[in-house]
Amino acid sequence: MKSQRRWMKSILDEAQACKTRMPWERGLRRQAMISRRKAAPAPRLKQAAAG
C-alpha cells in the first residue's frame, strides 16, 4: 500500500473534524419528521361557498 502524502492526511483529518451536517446525512431527524407528519391528522380544506 502506498504511503499517503502529507496534504492528503491533513485533508482527511479536517474532514473528520467537520461538524457541519450535510443534507444527505439527515437520516434519523428526517425519518422522525416524516413519521410525525404521517401520524398527524390531515388538515381540512375550506370549501368555497356555492352561489
N, C-alpha and C positions, 0 to 999 in steps of 0.2 A: 504494500500500500504506500502511495506517495505521501510524503510529509506535506502538511498544509503550510501555506505561506502565512506570514505574519498578518497581512491585511485581511486574509480570509478568516483567521482566528478572531481578529478584532470585530469584524462584521458579525460573525456568529455570536460572539459574546454580547454585542449590542442588541442583536435581535432577541436574544434570550431575556435581556433586561427590560425590554419594551413592555409597558403595561397597558398600552392602548388596545382596546378591543376592536377587532375588525368585524365587519358585517357578517362574514361567513362563520364567525365564532359564536353566533348568538345562541345556539343550542338550547340550553335549559330555560333561559329567560324567555326566548321566543315561544318555545313549546308551552310554557306556563301561560303566556298571554293568549295564545290561540285556544287553549283549553278553557280559560275564563270566558272568552268571547263565545265559545260554543255552549257553555253552561248557562250564560245569561239569557233571559227570555228575549225573543225578537221584538224590537220596538214596533209599535203600531203606527201605521202611516195614516195621516189625516186624509179623509176623502173630500174631494171638492163638492160643494153643495150643488145639487142639480137644480137648475132653474133659471 
